[in-house]
Amino acid sequence: MGIVFIRTIILYIMLMIMLRIAGKRQIGELQSSELVVTILISDLAAIPMQDTSIPLLHGIIPIVTVICTEIIFSSLSLKSRFLRKAMYGTSCIVIKNGVIDQKMLKRLRMSLDDLLEELRLKDTDDFTKVDIAIVETNGTLSVFKNTQFTPPSAKDIAVTASANNISHTIISDGITCRKTLASTGHSLIWLKNMIKSHGAKNDKEIFYMAVNNADEVTVVMKNTPLRKDKAI
């Protein structure tokens, strides 16, 4: 039993390392070759986990081989348009000027209901309002509405819009993230003063503290309500 546990931990760590090397992708953004690799390595890892009679190395070598092969082919596809097209295919236009390409839908084996569902997910309830819709190589749908149905921007209506006030978490459940603090341009002395100004002795008494680009500080003390202030 202990051997199975150790083998599983080793394979888990090895898979995490290999997948980190392979790169980050969301499941919905995987290309066909990447999906094949994901399925393969899950099967290859399961065999040595379950069967202790198989040497662990016999499970690790195929996984490393599959990942390395994917990396090599991905690198080659960046240099070869033909190889990239052969591996990943090409994007397909399914709607143009508000007209659905029925032949392309049949070629993609995509039903009208599927297309309408994807459009609704893109906040589009009427395909006649779509200028162009493209099924990308990873299966996602890119939608570009007709300009007359596109909401105006702040520039179009001559309104000055403020910059995005992204909040940066400085303290989370009593733990200070010094790297984030430094990225906001504030020092530890500033943080200590801010903590004291909220009646806390140290960061251990603070559940959440964040500062945004406008220098507004949001503080949640442990077991107390939310409080917002301007940074000093």
Sequence and secondary structure as in RCSB ss.txt:
>XXXX:A:sequence
MGIVFIRTIILYIMLMIMLRIAGKRQIGELQSSELVVTILISDLAAIPMQDTSIPLLHGIIPIVTVICTEIIFSS
LSLKSRFLRKAMYGTSCIVIKNGVIDQKMLKRLRMSLDDLLEELRLKDTDDFTKVDIAIVETNGTLSVFKNTQFT
PPSAKDIAVTASANNISHTIISDGITCRKTLASTGHSLIWLKNMIKSHGAKNDKEIFYMAVNNADEVTVVMKNTP
LRKDKAI
>XXXX:A:secstr
 HHHHHHHHHHHHHHHHHHHHH    GGG  HHHHHHHHHHHHHHHHHHH TTS HHHHHHHHHHHHHHHHHHHH
HHHH HHHHHHHH   EEEEETTEE HHHHHHHT  HHHHHHHHHHTT S GGGEEEEEE TTS EEEEE GGGS
   TTTTT         EEEEETTEE HHHHHHTT  HHHHHHHHHHTT SSGGGEEEEEE TT EEEEEETTS 
EEEEE  
